[in-house]
Amino acid sequence: MALPHFNGSILGPSTTNIFRTINTNAALNTFAMAALDAGFCARHDARSTLDVKAVKLIWNAVNMTDPGTFTLRYETIDATTGDPTGTLYDASAVITGVTPATAGTVQTITFAVLPTAGRTIDTMYGVVLITDNAATTMTLRSHIATGGNGAVALTTATAVTRSSFAPVNQSTPAVILVMEDDSEEVMDMCPYSGAIATVDVYGADLAAAAKFTLLTSQSIAGVFIQGLAVVGSPAGDVRVRILDTSNALVTGASKTLDKDYVTLNAVALSAFFSAPVTLPSGTYRVVIDSTGSANSSNCFRTRSLTVISATAMGGGFMESTTTNMSTTFTWTDSTTVVSGLGLILAVDVAAGVAIPGNMSGGMQ
């Protein structure tokens, strides 16, 4: 039976609101942790009993000549106050004296002994960072403001008093969990580092794409485009297509958007095909180009996001680029950048759609 209420749902990065917010703000927010006892907490709801092995995060600024150190704890959350309790979910879920990594790089912090207590599903836990040795500069790339998916981040200047943790309004903490089986989970947190990757599309050869895989046949109404920017005065229209792994056009899966329409609506666009297109299971690319635009000063520019962990995102809708579309048409596939291109579903959502990783692709 057809389910018309799914018509127009988007298959792609399910953190659409976070994706758009970062593209607008161009950075994650930060939290200064140089002072002794400064605290940060990233809360989330457990969806499995798997134990947490490590945590991934990213620093915005660190004075590596006097970096200070911090303690990482994985605590239970008070169901009444929403604050961390100061109680470890497992006695091994703590590591002290951790030196922050160089600014801009992803830091993986692994517990010395693997916790074994097992989490309780549908229970809130928190990644808690506490400065245990003051620094000159130690600033966490802590969260994205607005457009969050889950529980907001908490911060305090006096982490020893857990009740002093206060919510950061409309925030989503930027933290990734590494589980005991080496899987990685986003858990409704922000999976992006805040770094924006751009690709200029113009002329006969330069195009950008999102690579994806379907496990079952799907009906696709069109393409959803996030983060498309206009550079100068591009002369060409914008073309979006779905190509198979041989770079052959899927019949009917092409739409050209007038450049004047795109320049007025470049933040988020929907490009609908003349009729829904059925994609059998397999691997494809959503491709965007502007062959009539002349150069890098007058073109369209895709804006994609670098992830904190490619493993957590699962490899779906990662960015692809080509510089020889008119000749050999070869693709370079990224393992660290998620594209802003997605699919608009038509009517029904069949079981078994490939949703790579945890929350990396999904229905909106």
C-alpha positions in Angstrom: 0.0 0.0 0.0 1.3 3.4 -0.9 2.0 5.8 2.0 1.5 9.2 0.6 2.4 11.0 3.8 6.1 10.0 3.1 5.9 11.9 -0.2 8.6 14.6 -0.3 10.7 13.1 2.6 14.4 13.5 2.1 17.0 10.7 2.0 20.4 12.0 2.9 22.2 13.5 5.9 19.5 13.3 8.6 21.2 16.1 10.5 19.7 18.5 7.9 19.0 21.3 10.4 22.5 21.1 11.8 24.0 21.0 8.3 22.1 24.1 7.3 23.0 26.0 10.5 26.7 25.3 10.1 26.6 26.4 6.4 25.0 29.6 7.6 27.2 30.3 10.6 30.4 28.7 9.1 31.7 27.4 12.4 30.9 25.6 15.6 30.6 27.5 18.8 33.3 27.2 21.4 33.7 26.9 25.2 36.9 28.1 27.0 38.2 25.5 29.4 41.5 27.0 30.4 40.4 27.7 33.9 40.7 25.0 36.6 37.4 23.1 37.2 35.7 24.3 34.0 33.2 21.7 32.9 31.4 20.6 29.7 28.8 17.9 29.4 27.4 16.3 26.2 24.2 14.4 27.1 22.5 11.7 24.9 20.1 8.9 25.1 21.5 5.3 25.0 20.1 3.2 22.2 22.0 0.1 22.9 23.7 -1.7 25.9 27.1 -1.4 24.3 29.9 0.0 26.5 31.7 3.2 25.5 35.3 2.6 24.6 36.5 6.1 23.6 35.3 9.6 22.8 36.1 11.8 19.8 36.0 15.6 19.9 37.8 18.6 18.5 39.6 21.6 19.9 39.3 25.1 18.6 42.4 26.7 20.2 45.1 25.2 22.3 48.4 26.8 23.4 50.6 23.7 23.1 53.4 25.3 25.2 51.0 25.4 28.1 48.1 23.2 27.1 46.8 22.2 30.5 45.0 18.9 31.0 41.5 17.6 31.6 39.6 14.6 32.9 37.1 12.7 30.8 34.3 10.9 32.5 31.2 9.0 31.3 28.5 9.7 33.9 24.9 9.0 34.5 22.4 11.9 34.3 20.0 12.9 37.0 16.5 12.2 35.6 15.1 15.1 37.6 17.6 17.9 37.1 19.2 16.8 33.8 22.6 17.4 35.3 25.5 14.9 35.4 25.4 13.1 38.7 29.1 12.8 39.4 28.6 9.0 39.3 30.4 7.0 36.7 28.3 4.4 34.9 31.3 2.1 35.2 34.3 2.5 37.4 36.6 2.3 34.4 34.8 5.1 32.5 37.3 7.8 33.5 40.7 9.0 32.4 42.6 11.9 34.0 45.4 14.2 33.0 44.5 14.2 29.3 46.4 16.7 27.2 44.2 18.3 24.4 45.2 17.7 20.8 46.4 20.4 18.5 43.6 22.8 17.4 41.5 21.7 14.5 42.5 18.0 14.8 40.1 15.3 16.0 41.2 13.8 19.3 40.3 10.2 20.3 40.4 9.6 24.0 40.3 6.0 25.0 39.6 4.6 28.5 42.6 2.8 29.9 40.4 -0.2 30.8 37.3 -1.0 28.8 34.1 -0.4 30.8 32.0 -3.6 31.1 28.9 -2.5 33.1 26.7 -2.1 30.0 24.4 0.8 29.4 20.7 0.8 29.9 18.6 1.6 26.8 16.5 4.7 26.9 18.6 6.1 29.7 20.5 9.4 29.5 24.3 9.5 29.9 26.8 12.3 29.6 30.4 12.8 28.3 31.8 15.1 31.0 35.1 17.0 30.5 36.6 18.8 33.5 39.8 20.8 33.5 42.2 19.3 36.1 45.2 21.5 35.3 44.7 25.1 34.2 46.0 26.2 30.8 46.9 29.4 29.0 44.5 28.5 26.1 42.3 25.4 26.0 39.1 26.0 24.0 36.8 23.3 23.0 34.9 23.3 19.7 31.9 22.5 21.8 28.6 22.7 19.9 26.5 24.0 17.1 23.9 26.6 18.2 20.2 26.2 17.0 18.8 23.4 14.9 19.7 20.7 17.4 18.5 17.1 17.3 18.8 16.0 21.0 19.7 17.2 24.5 21.5 20.5 24.7 25.1 20.8 26.0 25.8 21.8 29.6 28.7 24.0 30.8 30.0 25.3 34.2 32.9 27.2 35.7 32.7 25.0 38.8 32.3 21.4 37.7 33.0 20.0 41.2 29.5 21.1 41.9 27.5 19.1 39.4 24.3 21.2 40.1 26.2 24.2 38.7 26.1 22.8 35.1 23.8 25.0 33.1 22.2 24.3 29.6 23.5 26.2 26.6 20.3 27.3 24.9 19.6 25.6 21.5 22.9 23.8 21.4 24.0 20.4 20.1 27.3 19.1 21.4 29.9 18.0 18.9 31.0 14.6 20.3 31.3 11.1 18.8 31.2 7.9 20.9 33.4 4.9 20.0 31.7 1.7 21.3 33.2 -1.6 22.5 32.8 -3.2 19.1 34.6 -0.3 17.5 31.4 1.0 15.9 30.9 4.8 16.3 27.7 6.6 17.2 26.5 10.2 16.8 23.6 9.8 19.2 21.7 12.9 18.1 24.8 15.0 18.6 26.6 17.1 16.0 28.8 14.9 13.8 30.5 17.8 12.0 33.8 19.6 12.8 32.5 22.9 11.6 34.9 23.0 8.6 33.2 23.7 5.3 34.5 22.1 2.1 33.7 23.9 -1.1 33.7 22.8 -4.8 33.3 25.3 -7.7 31.2 23.9 -10.5 31.5 25.4 -14.0 32.4 24.6 -17.5 32.4 21.2 -19.3 34.6 19.4 -16.7 33.9 20.5 -13.1 31.1 18.8 -11.2 30.3 17.8 -7.6 28.3 14.9 -6.4 27.0 12.8 -3.5 27.7 9.0 -3.7 25.0 6.8 -2.2 23.8 3.2 -2.1 20.3 1.8 -2.0 19.6 -1.7 -0.8 16.1 -1.8 -2.3 14.4 -0.1 -5.2 13.2 3.4 -4.4 10.9 6.0 -6.1 12.7 9.3 -6.3 10.9 12.6 -7.0 13.9 14.8 -7.3 17.0 16.1 -5.6 17.4 18.3 -2.5 20.3 20.7 -2.5 21.7 22.3 0.6 24.5 24.9 0.8 24.7 26.0 -2.8 26.5 29.4 -3.1 26.6 31.9 -5.9 30.0 33.3 -7.0 30.0 36.4 -9.1 27.5 36.3 -12.0 27.4 32.7 -13.4 26.2 32.6 -16.9 25.0 29.0 -16.9 22.0 27.2 -15.4 22.4 24.5 -12.7 21.9 20.9 -13.8 21.2 18.1 -11.3 21.3 14.4 -12.4 21.5 10.9 -11.0 24.2 8.8 -12.6 25.0 5.1 -12.2 28.5 3.8 -11.6 29.2 3.9 -15.3 28.3 7.6 -15.3 25.2 6.9 -17.4 22.2 9.0 -16.8 19.3 7.2 -15.0 16.4 7.7 -17.4 14.3 10.7 -16.4 16.6 11.7 -13.5 17.7 15.1 -14.8 16.6 18.6 -14.0 17.9 22.0 -15.1 17.3 25.0 -12.8 17.3 28.4 -14.3 20.3 30.4 -12.9 18.1 33.3 -12.0 15.9 31.1 -9.8 19.0 29.5 -8.2 20.6 32.8 -7.3 17.5 33.8 -5.3 17.1 30.5 -3.5 20.6 29.1 -3.1 20.4 28.2 0.6 18.2 25.2 0.0 16.7 24.1 -3.3 14.3 21.3 -4.4 14.8 20.1 -8.0 11.9 17.9 -9.0 12.1 15.6 -12.0 9.3 15.7 -14.6 8.0 12.4 -13.1 9.2 10.2 -10.3 12.1 7.9 -11.2 12.5 4.4 -9.9 16.1 3.5 -8.8 16.8 -0.2 -8.5 19.1 -1.2 -5.7 22.7 -0.2 -6.3 25.2 2.6 -6.1 24.6 6.0 -7.7 25.7 9.6 -7.6 23.7 12.8 -7.4 25.6 15.2 -9.7 25.5 19.0 -9.9 27.1 21.0 -12.7 26.9 24.3 -14.6 28.4 23.8 -18.0 27.4 27.3 -19.2 29.3 29.1 -16.4 32.7 30.4 -17.3 35.2 30.4 -14.5 35.8 30.3 -10.7 34.9 34.0 -10.5 31.5 33.4 -12.0 30.1 30.0 -11.0 28.1 28.0 -8.5 29.8 26.6 -5.4 28.7 23.6 -3.4 29.2 23.8 0.4 29.7 20.5 2.2 30.7 19.7 5.7 33.8 17.9 7.1 32.8 15.2 9.6 34.4 14.5 13.0 34.3 10.8 12.2 33.8 9.2 8.8 33.1 5.9 10.6 30.2 7.3 12.5 28.7 8.8 9.4 29.0 5.5 7.6 30.1 6.6 4.1 26.7 7.5 2.7 26.2 10.7 0.7 29.9 11.5 0.9 31.1 14.1 -1.5 32.6 13.2 -5.0 34.3 15.5 -7.4 35.4 15.3 -11.0 37.6 17.6 -13.1 37.3 15.7 -16.4 33.5 15.3 -16.9 33.8 15.8 -20.7 36.5 13.2 -21.3 37.4 10.3 -19.0 34.8 11.3 -16.3 36.7 9.9 -13.3 35.6 10.6 -9.7 37.5 11.3 -6.5 35.5 10.1 -3.5 35.9 11.8 -0.2 36.0 9.8 3.1 35.7 12.9 5.3 33.2 15.3 3.7 29.4 14.9 3.6 27.7 16.4 0.6 24.7 18.7 0.8 23.0 16.8 -2.0 20.1 14.4 -1.1 17.1 12.6 -2.6 13.5 13.5 -2.4 11.4 10.4 -2.0 8.2 9.8 -3.9 5.2 8.4 -2.0 6.4 5.2 -0.5 9.5 4.2 1.6 10.4 0.6 1.1 12.1 -1.4 3.8 15.8 -1.8 3.6 17.0 1.6 2.4 20.7 1.9 3.1 21.1 4.3 5.9 24.9 4.3 6.4 26.1 4.6 9.9 24.2 6.1 12.8 22.0 9.0 11.7 24.2 9.7 8.6 21.3 9.2 6.2 17.6 9.1 6.8 14.2 10.2 6.2 13.2 13.8 7.0 
